[in-house]
Amino acid sequence: MPFPFCAALLSQGKQRKGRQMANDPLFIIAMIGCLVVAGILIWGIGTFSVGSDDNGKKSNKIMQYRIIAQFVAVVLIVGYVWLRQRGGN
C-alpha cells in the first residue's frame, strides 16, 4: 500500500466501537489529506512522463508540494489518533 498512514487510519477506525467514522469531522479531514497527497503524486508522475526539460523542473516542484502535503496529512492523522485515544469525541 503506497499510503501506509492512510491504511493505519482506516484500521484504527475498525477498532472503534459504537460510532460511525464517516460522521467524524477529524476523520474526514485526515482522509481528505490522504486524497490530496495521492492527487499530487499522480499529477507529479503524469508530469514526469511528458519528458521535456521544462516538465522535469515542474515535476520536481510538484513533488516538493507532495512532501509538504504528506507532512500535513501525517500531522492530521497523528493528531486524530492522539485525540481519539485520549477519549476525545
N, C-alpha and C positions, 0 to 999 in steps of 0.2 A: 504494500500500500504506500503510495507516494506521500501521503499526509498522515503520518502515524499519530500526531496530536489530535487530528480530527477523529480518527478511529478510537483513540482513548476517550475522547469526549463522548462519543456515541456509546461505548461500552460502559462508561461510568453512568450514563443515563439509564441503561438497562437495569442497573443495580438499585436505582432509586425506587421506592415503594410508594404507591398511592398517589402519585402526582404525574400529570401529563407534562412531559418536557416540551412539547410543542407550544404550550401556553406560557413557558418560562421566558421572559424577555432577555435574560442574560444568556440563555442557551441559544436563542435566535440570533443575538448579536455575535456570539462566538462562531456560530455556523456561517453567518454571512462573511465573517473574517476569513474563514477557510475557503469559501467560494471565491472571494476576491483574490486570494493568493493563487488559486487554481486558474482563474481567468487571466491574471497577469502572466502566469507561467505559460499558458497556451499562447497568449499574444506574443510573448518573447520568443518562444520556439518557432512560431509561424514567421516572425520577422527574420530569424536566423536562416530559415530555409530559402529566402529570396536570393541571398548570395552576393549582393553588391557591397562595396566598401562602406557606403553611407549606412546601409542596413546593419552592418556589423556594429558600428558605433551606436546606432539606435537600439539594437538588441541588448547591448551591454547596459545601456541606460535603463531599459525596461527591466532587466534582471536586477539592477540596483533597486528599482521600485519594488520588485518582488521581495527582496530581502527585508525592506522596511515593512511591507505589508505582512510578511511572515512573522516578524518580530511582534508587531501589533496583535496578530492573531494568537500567537503563543501567550502573550501577556493576558489577553482576554480569556483564553482557555484556563490558564493557571489561576487567574482571579475568580473565574466561575467555580472551579473545583474547590478552591480555598474557601470561598464564601459558603458554598453548599455543605462542605464538611464541618464548618463551624455552626451549622444549623440555621443559616440564613434562609429566608423564604423567598 
